[in-house]
Amino acid sequence: MSRRIRLLDVRPLRTSAPFRALWIGASLGSVGQQIATVAVLAQVWELTGSPLWTGAIGLATAGPAIVLGVAGGSLADAMDRRTLVRATTAIQLLAALALVGQAAAGNRSVLLLLALVGASSGASALGAPARRTFPVRLLPSGQLAAGLALQGMAFQVSMLAGPALAGLVLAQWRFPAAYGLQACAVLISLLVLFRLPPMPPLGAMAAGAGNGGGAGRMRRPERGGWLYILRRPTLWGAFATDLSATLLAMPVSLFPLINEIRFDGDPRTLGLFLSAVAVGGITAGLFSGTVTRLRRAGAVQLTAAVVWGLALAGFGLAGPLWLALGCLAVAGGADTISVVTRGALVQLETPDAYRGRVSSVEHVIGMAGPEVGNFRGGLVASLTSAPVALVTGGLAGAVGVCVVALTNRPLRTYTLPDTLPGPEPEAGPAAVPGPEPAPDPAAPAAAAGQPERTG
């Protein structure tokens, strides 16, 4: 295998027209979401002038996302996933249009604004587990990591471009125009979903072929979907890796305090902190062709998670601005690598009959882990200092990931499969139904699972 450095792997965009349509729609949708995030923050601040209310935006977003994300996992394993995502995206479009309407009408109720934010977040979370399963159904297994890298790259770019565009739009045309751009982006995301093939769970496809059942018909999900994670060391190890990194080392809540004590509270510096993380992620994405061709996904994800923790500990110690920004860029790059390898591992290691519920756990951990981690950072900083919170959190996160690596050999030795196995014939009660054989959870490398997200 060639060891030369490879740039972003764009094979999925060339070989799969449905994935290309999905990627374009999701990329535009992500930019729209970033614009709406800034607009909501600015509107809540204009209405209240209170940091308590701006903090409540997080609660309005995370609460519905956690609750409906779990429900979305069960639905994704019970019905056609394309149908589910179409329906939830349509609800998001209605919420976006309602945001336009309330802004145009001069709404003065912050509760109404937060209610619309919660409705949009809940609809997105309800469809998120199903949406996460799309790439594995649209791409060959050898291109799955590359497809996830392309999605991650688009998200990092939206983090840079979206807020900047939002600032320009808000300055010139105010809130209705910003929310209008989000509505246009959601509409495009909805339209591209009609370019995708039906995607019922594979077990439902086999059953429908025999009895003429429609792709959109509800069915009872295979039993044991939630417990499947605990039976697979690779899966629970991947999620434990993510939780170790986010719960113990998440730094964003400490950015304002670090900026205040080291850089005189300059708002431009605070913006650079956030941009540095995104720049690191984009850089890693540009060279992700090298990472996505590595077979040892478990080792790659674990290594990236350790680098994330150490880089954030370095940020806590950094004095010069250039060094602080460099540490954040390294952390952002490590996060992108971890997310890509974990995503490929989770989707390829999970039988299709369980992918919706496993993906919902991944979604909830990705939503709740960083939020709780930011709270932990703020709490520790209030009792000690921001540098202490960053250094101890970063080191604790790295140590936690090392403990997972040492105690979870299947994850540590996991190798991505060459091909994705097809559906199995009907099995007896003792077998695990799904599109691939269910190896013994205690088996070593050949039966290993996927790495988890670090940020």
C-alpha positions as CSV (number, residue, x, y, z in Angstrom):
1,M,0.0,0.0,0.0
2,S,1.3,3.4,-0.9
3,R,2.3,5.6,2.0
4,R,2.4,8.9,0.1
5,I,0.3,11.7,1.4
6,R,-3.1,11.9,-0.3
7,L,-5.4,14.9,-0.5
8,L,-9.2,14.7,0.1
9,D,-10.6,11.6,-1.4
10,V,-13.4,12.7,-3.8
11,R,-14.2,9.2,-5.2
12,P,-17.7,9.1,-3.5
13,L,-18.7,12.3,-5.4
14,R,-17.6,10.8,-8.7
15,T,-19.0,7.3,-8.3
16,S,-22.4,7.8,-6.6
17,A,-24.9,10.4,-7.9
18,P,-27.2,9.9,-5.0
19,F,-24.4,10.5,-2.5
20,R,-23.3,13.6,-4.5
21,A,-26.9,15.0,-4.3
22,L,-27.0,14.2,-0.5
23,W,-23.7,15.9,0.1
24,I,-24.6,19.0,-1.8
25,G,-27.9,19.3,0.1
26,A,-26.4,18.6,3.5
27,S,-23.5,21.1,2.8
28,L,-26.0,23.9,2.0
29,G,-28.1,22.9,4.9
30,S,-25.2,23.1,7.3
31,V,-24.4,26.6,6.1
32,G,-28.0,27.6,6.6
33,Q,-27.9,26.1,10.1
34,Q,-24.8,28.2,11.0
35,I,-26.5,31.3,9.7
36,A,-29.6,30.6,11.8
37,T,-27.5,29.9,14.9
38,V,-25.9,33.3,14.7
39,A,-29.3,34.9,14.0
40,V,-31.0,33.3,16.9
41,L,-28.1,34.3,19.3
42,A,-28.3,37.9,18.1
43,Q,-32.1,38.1,18.3
44,V,-32.2,36.6,21.8
45,W,-29.6,39.1,22.9
46,E,-31.4,42.0,21.3
47,L,-34.7,40.9,23.0
48,T,-33.3,40.3,26.5
49,G,-29.7,41.6,26.9
50,S,-29.3,38.6,29.2
51,P,-26.6,35.9,29.1
52,L,-29.0,33.7,31.0
53,W,-31.4,33.7,28.0
54,T,-28.6,33.2,25.5
55,G,-27.6,30.2,27.6
56,A,-31.1,29.0,27.4
57,I,-30.7,28.6,23.6
58,G,-28.5,25.5,24.4
59,L,-31.3,24.0,26.5
60,A,-33.9,24.7,23.9
61,T,-31.7,22.9,21.3
62,A,-30.3,20.0,23.4
63,G,-33.5,19.0,25.2
64,P,-35.6,18.0,22.2
65,A,-32.5,16.7,20.4
66,I,-31.8,14.2,23.1
67,V,-35.4,13.0,23.6
68,L,-36.3,12.8,19.9
69,G,-32.9,11.5,18.8
70,V,-33.6,8.3,20.8
71,A,-37.1,8.0,19.3
72,G,-35.7,8.6,15.9
73,G,-33.4,5.5,16.3
74,S,-36.4,3.2,16.8
75,L,-38.2,4.7,13.8
76,A,-35.2,4.4,11.6
77,D,-35.2,0.6,12.2
78,A,-39.0,0.4,11.7
79,M,-39.7,2.2,8.4
80,D,-38.1,3.5,5.2
81,R,-35.4,5.8,6.3
82,R,-35.7,8.1,3.3
83,T,-39.4,8.6,4.1
84,L,-38.5,9.5,7.7
85,V,-35.8,12.0,6.7
86,R,-38.1,13.6,4.1
87,A,-40.8,14.1,6.8
88,T,-38.5,15.5,9.4
89,T,-36.8,17.8,6.9
90,A,-40.3,19.1,5.9
91,I,-40.9,19.9,9.5
92,Q,-37.6,21.8,9.7
93,L,-38.7,23.8,6.6
94,L,-41.9,24.8,8.4
95,A,-40.0,25.8,11.5
96,A,-37.6,27.9,9.3
97,L,-40.5,29.6,7.6
98,A,-42.0,30.3,11.0
99,L,-38.7,31.9,12.1
100,V,-38.9,34.1,9.0
101,G,-42.5,35.1,9.9
102,Q,-41.8,35.9,13.5
103,A,-38.9,38.1,12.6
104,A,-40.8,39.9,9.8
105,A,-43.7,40.5,12.3
106,G,-41.4,42.1,14.8
107,N,-41.8,39.3,17.5
108,R,-40.9,40.4,21.0
109,S,-41.4,37.1,22.7
110,V,-38.2,35.2,23.5
111,L,-40.2,32.1,24.5
112,L,-41.8,31.9,21.0
113,L,-38.4,32.2,19.4
114,L,-36.9,29.4,21.6
115,A,-40.0,27.2,21.0
116,L,-39.3,27.5,17.2
117,V,-35.6,26.7,17.8
118,G,-36.7,23.6,19.8
119,A,-39.1,22.5,17.1
120,S,-36.4,22.7,14.5
121,S,-33.8,20.9,16.7
122,G,-36.3,18.2,17.6
123,A,-37.2,17.5,13.9
124,S,-33.5,17.4,13.0
125,A,-32.8,14.9,15.8
126,L,-35.7,12.7,14.9
127,G,-34.3,12.2,11.4
128,A,-30.6,12.3,12.4
129,P,-30.2,8.5,13.1
130,A,-31.8,7.6,9.7
131,R,-29.7,10.2,7.9
132,R,-26.5,8.8,9.4
133,T,-27.2,5.5,7.8
134,F,-27.4,6.9,4.3
135,P,-23.7,6.9,3.3
136,V,-23.3,3.2,4.1
137,R,-26.2,2.3,1.9
138,L,-25.1,4.6,-1.0
139,L,-21.3,3.9,-1.1
140,P,-19.1,0.9,-1.3
141,S,-17.6,0.1,2.1
142,G,-14.1,1.0,0.8
143,Q,-15.4,4.6,0.1
144,L,-17.4,5.0,3.3
145,A,-14.7,6.7,5.3
146,A,-14.0,9.0,2.4
147,G,-17.7,9.9,2.2
148,L,-17.8,10.8,5.9
149,A,-14.6,12.8,5.5
150,L,-16.3,14.8,2.7
151,Q,-19.3,15.4,5.0
152,G,-17.0,16.5,7.8
153,M,-15.1,18.8,5.5
154,A,-18.3,20.5,4.4
155,F,-19.3,21.0,8.0
156,Q,-16.0,22.6,9.0
157,V,-16.2,24.9,6.0
158,S,-19.7,25.9,7.0
159,M,-18.4,26.7,10.5
160,L,-16.1,29.3,8.9
161,A,-18.3,30.6,6.2
162,G,-21.8,30.5,7.9
163,P,-21.1,32.9,10.8
164,A,-19.3,35.3,8.6
165,L,-22.1,35.3,6.0
166,A,-24.6,35.7,8.9
167,G,-22.9,38.8,10.1
168,L,-23.0,40.4,6.7
169,V,-26.7,39.5,6.2
170,L,-27.7,40.7,9.7
171,A,-25.9,44.0,9.3
172,Q,-27.5,44.7,5.9
173,W,-31.0,43.1,6.0
174,R,-31.6,42.0,9.6
175,F,-33.2,38.8,10.9
176,P,-35.9,38.0,8.2
177,A,-33.2,37.8,5.5
178,A,-30.9,35.5,7.7
179,Y,-33.8,33.1,8.5
180,G,-34.8,33.3,4.8
181,L,-31.4,32.0,3.8
182,Q,-31.8,29.1,6.2
183,A,-35.2,28.3,4.8
184,C,-33.8,28.2,1.3
185,A,-31.0,25.9,2.4
186,V,-33.5,23.5,4.1
187,L,-35.7,23.5,1.0
188,I,-32.8,22.5,-1.2
189,S,-31.9,19.8,1.4
190,L,-35.5,18.5,1.1
191,L,-35.5,18.5,-2.7
192,V,-32.3,16.5,-3.0
193,L,-33.8,13.7,-0.9
194,F,-36.0,12.9,-3.8
195,R,-32.9,11.9,-5.7
196,L,-32.2,9.1,-3.2
197,P,-33.5,5.5,-3.6
198,P,-35.9,4.0,-1.0
199,M,-33.9,2.8,2.0
200,P,-36.0,0.5,4.2
201,P,-34.1,-1.6,6.7
202,L,-32.7,-4.6,4.8
203,G,-34.8,-7.1,6.7
204,A,-37.9,-5.2,5.7
205,M,-36.8,-5.3,2.0
206,A,-36.5,-9.1,2.2
207,A,-39.9,-9.4,3.8
208,G,-41.5,-6.9,1.4
209,A,-40.2,-8.9,-1.6
210,G,-42.2,-11.9,-0.3
211,N,-45.5,-10.3,0.6
212,G,-45.6,-7.2,-1.5
213,G,-45.1,-4.8,1.4
214,G,-44.4,-1.2,0.6
215,A,-41.1,0.5,1.4
216,G,-42.7,3.0,3.7
217,R,-44.7,0.5,5.8
218,M,-44.0,0.4,9.5
219,R,-42.7,-2.8,11.0
220,R,-41.5,-4.0,14.4
221,P,-37.7,-3.4,14.7
222,E,-35.5,-6.4,15.4
223,R,-35.2,-7.0,19.2
224,G,-32.0,-6.3,21.0
225,G,-31.0,-3.1,19.2
226,W,-30.1,-1.1,22.3
227,L,-28.3,-4.0,24.0
228,Y,-26.3,-4.7,20.9
229,I,-23.9,-1.9,21.8
230,L,-23.1,-3.6,25.1
231,R,-22.5,-6.9,23.4
232,R,-20.0,-5.4,21.0
233,P,-16.7,-4.2,22.6
234,T,-15.8,-2.2,19.5
235,L,-19.1,-0.2,19.7
236,W,-19.1,0.5,23.4
237,G,-15.4,1.2,23.3
238,A,-15.9,3.7,20.6
239,F,-18.6,5.5,22.5
240,A,-16.5,5.4,25.7
241,T,-13.6,6.9,23.8
242,D,-15.8,9.8,22.7
243,L,-17.3,10.4,26.1
244,S,-13.8,10.4,27.7
245,A,-12.7,13.1,25.3
246,T,-15.8,15.3,25.4
247,L,-16.8,15.0,29.0
248,L,-13.3,15.6,30.3
249,A,-11.7,17.9,27.8
250,M,-14.3,20.0,26.0
251,P,-12.8,23.6,26.0
252,V,-15.3,26.0,24.4
253,S,-16.9,27.3,27.6
254,L,-13.4,28.3,28.8
255,F,-12.5,30.4,25.7
256,P,-13.9,33.7,27.0
257,L,-12.1,33.3,30.4
258,I,-8.8,32.4,28.8
259,N,-9.2,35.3,26.4
260,E,-9.8,37.6,29.3
261,I,-6.8,36.6,31.5
262,R,-4.3,36.2,28.7
263,F,-5.3,38.4,25.8
264,D,-7.2,41.3,27.4
265,G,-10.6,40.1,26.4
266,D,-10.1,41.1,22.7
267,P,-13.3,39.8,20.9
268,R,-11.2,39.3,17.7
269,T,-9.0,36.9,19.7
270,L,-12.1,35.0,20.9
271,G,-13.2,34.6,17.3
272,L,-9.7,33.3,16.4
273,F,-10.1,30.5,19.0
274,L,-13.1,29.2,17.3
275,S,-11.7,29.7,13.8
276,A,-8.5,27.9,14.7
277,V,-10.4,24.7,15.6
278,A,-12.3,24.9,12.3
279,V,-9.0,25.6,10.3
280,G,-7.5,22.5,11.9
281,G,-10.5,20.4,10.9
282,I,-10.4,21.7,7.4
283,T,-6.7,21.0,7.0
284,A,-7.2,17.5,8.3
285,G,-10.1,17.1,5.8
286,L,-8.0,18.3,2.9
287,F,-5.5,15.5,3.6
288,S,-8.1,13.0,4.7
289,G,-7.4,10.8,1.7
290,T,-4.4,9.4,3.6
291,V,-6.5,8.7,6.7
292,T,-9.5,7.2,5.0
293,R,-7.3,4.6,3.3
294,L,-5.9,3.3,6.7
295,R,-7.4,0.0,7.6
296,R,-6.7,0.1,11.4
297,A,-9.6,2.4,12.1
298,G,-9.7,1.6,15.8
299,A,-6.1,2.5,16.4
300,V,-6.5,5.7,14.3
301,Q,-9.5,6.9,16.3
302,L,-7.9,6.1,19.7
303,T,-4.7,7.9,18.6
304,A,-6.6,11.0,17.4
305,A,-8.6,11.1,20.7
306,V,-5.4,11.1,22.7
307,V,-3.9,13.9,20.5
308,W,-7.1,15.9,21.1
309,G,-6.7,15.7,24.8
310,L,-3.0,16.5,24.8
311,A,-3.5,19.5,22.4
312,L,-6.1,21.0,24.7
313,A,-3.8,20.6,27.7
314,G,-1.2,22.4,25.6
315,F,-3.7,25.2,24.9
316,G,-4.2,25.6,28.7
317,L,-0.4,26.1,29.1
318,A,0.2,28.2,26.0
319,G,1.3,31.8,26.6
320,P,1.9,33.3,23.1
321,L,-1.2,33.6,20.9
322,W,0.4,31.8,18.0
323,L,1.0,28.7,20.2
324,A,-2.5,28.8,21.7
325,L,-4.0,28.9,18.2
326,G,-1.6,26.1,17.0
327,C,-2.8,23.9,19.8
328,L,-6.4,24.5,18.9
329,A,-5.8,23.8,15.3
330,V,-4.1,20.5,16.2
331,A,-7.1,19.6,18.4
332,G,-9.5,20.5,15.5
333,G,-7.6,18.3,13.1
334,A,-7.5,15.4,15.6
335,D,-11.3,15.8,16.2
336,T,-12.0,15.5,12.4
337,I,-9.9,12.4,12.1
338,S,-11.6,10.8,15.1
339,V,-15.1,11.6,13.8
340,V,-14.4,10.2,10.3
341,T,-12.9,6.9,11.5
342,R,-15.5,6.4,14.2
343,G,-18.3,7.1,11.8
344,A,-17.1,4.5,9.3
345,L,-16.5,2.0,12.1
346,V,-19.9,2.3,13.7
347,Q,-21.8,2.0,10.4
348,L,-19.8,-0.9,9.1
349,E,-19.7,-2.8,12.4
350,T,-23.5,-2.5,13.0
351,P,-26.0,-4.8,11.2
352,D,-28.5,-2.8,9.2
353,A,-31.4,-4.0,11.4
354,Y,-29.8,-2.1,14.3
355,R,-28.2,0.9,12.6
356,G,-31.0,3.3,13.4
357,R,-30.8,2.7,17.2
358,V,-27.0,2.6,17.3
359,S,-26.8,5.8,15.3
360,S,-29.3,7.4,17.7
361,V,-26.9,6.6,20.6
362,E,-24.1,8.1,18.6
363,H,-26.1,11.2,17.9
364,V,-27.2,11.7,21.6
365,I,-23.6,11.2,22.8
366,G,-22.4,13.7,20.2
367,M,-25.0,16.2,21.4
368,A,-24.9,15.7,25.2
369,G,-21.2,14.9,25.6
370,P,-19.8,18.3,24.5
371,E,-22.5,20.2,26.4
372,V,-21.9,18.4,29.7
373,G,-18.1,18.7,29.0
374,N,-18.4,22.4,28.7
375,F,-20.3,22.6,31.9
376,R,-17.6,20.5,33.6
377,G,-15.0,22.9,32.3
378,G,-16.8,25.9,33.6
379,L,-17.4,24.3,37.0
380,V,-13.7,23.3,37.5
381,A,-12.6,26.8,36.3
382,S,-14.9,28.4,38.9
383,L,-13.3,26.4,41.7
384,T,-9.7,26.7,40.4
385,S,-8.8,28.5,37.2
386,A,-9.3,28.2,33.4
387,P,-5.7,26.9,32.8
388,V,-6.1,24.3,35.5
389,A,-9.5,23.2,34.1
390,L,-8.0,22.9,30.6
391,V,-4.8,21.1,31.6
392,T,-6.4,18.6,34.0
393,G,-9.3,18.0,31.6
394,G,-7.1,17.5,28.6
395,L,-4.8,15.1,30.4
396,A,-7.7,13.3,32.0
397,G,-9.3,12.9,28.6
398,A,-6.1,11.4,27.2
399,V,-5.7,9.1,30.1
400,G,-9.3,7.9,29.8
401,V,-8.8,7.1,26.1
402,C,-5.6,5.2,27.0
403,V,-7.6,3.1,29.5
404,V,-10.2,2.3,26.9
405,A,-7.4,1.3,24.5
406,L,-5.6,-0.9,27.0
407,T,-8.8,-2.7,28.2
408,N,-10.5,-3.1,24.8
409,R,-8.4,-5.2,22.4
410,P,-11.2,-5.6,19.8
411,L,-11.4,-1.8,19.3
412,R,-7.6,-1.4,19.5
413,T,-7.1,-4.0,16.7
414,Y,-10.2,-3.3,14.6
415,T,-9.6,-3.3,10.8
416,L,-12.1,-2.0,8.3
417,P,-13.6,-4.8,6.1
418,D,-12.7,-4.9,2.4
419,T,-16.4,-5.3,1.4
420,L,-19.7,-4.9,3.2
421,P,-21.4,-8.3,3.5
422,G,-24.8,-8.7,2.0
423,P,-28.0,-9.7,3.9
424,E,-28.1,-13.0,5.7
425,P,-30.8,-15.5,5.2
426,E,-33.4,-15.9,8.0
427,A,-31.7,-17.2,11.1
428,G,-33.0,-18.8,14.3
429,P,-33.6,-17.0,17.5
430,A,-30.0,-17.3,18.7
431,A,-28.6,-15.5,15.6
432,V,-28.3,-11.7,15.3
433,P,-30.3,-10.6,12.3
434,G,-28.7,-8.2,9.9
435,P,-26.8,-7.7,6.8
436,E,-23.6,-9.2,8.1
437,P,-22.6,-12.1,10.3
438,A,-22.6,-11.4,14.1
439,P,-19.1,-12.4,15.3
440,D,-18.5,-13.4,18.9
441,P,-18.2,-10.1,20.9
442,A,-15.1,-11.6,22.6
443,A,-13.4,-12.3,19.3
444,P,-10.2,-10.3,18.5
445,A,-9.4,-8.1,15.6
446,A,-11.6,-9.7,12.9
447,A,-14.7,-9.0,14.9
448,A,-13.9,-5.6,16.2
449,G,-16.0,-2.4,16.2
450,Q,-15.8,1.3,15.4
451,P,-14.2,4.3,17.1
452,E,-16.1,7.2,18.5
453,R,-16.2,10.9,18.2
454,T,-14.0,13.3,20.1
455,G,-15.6,16.6,19.7
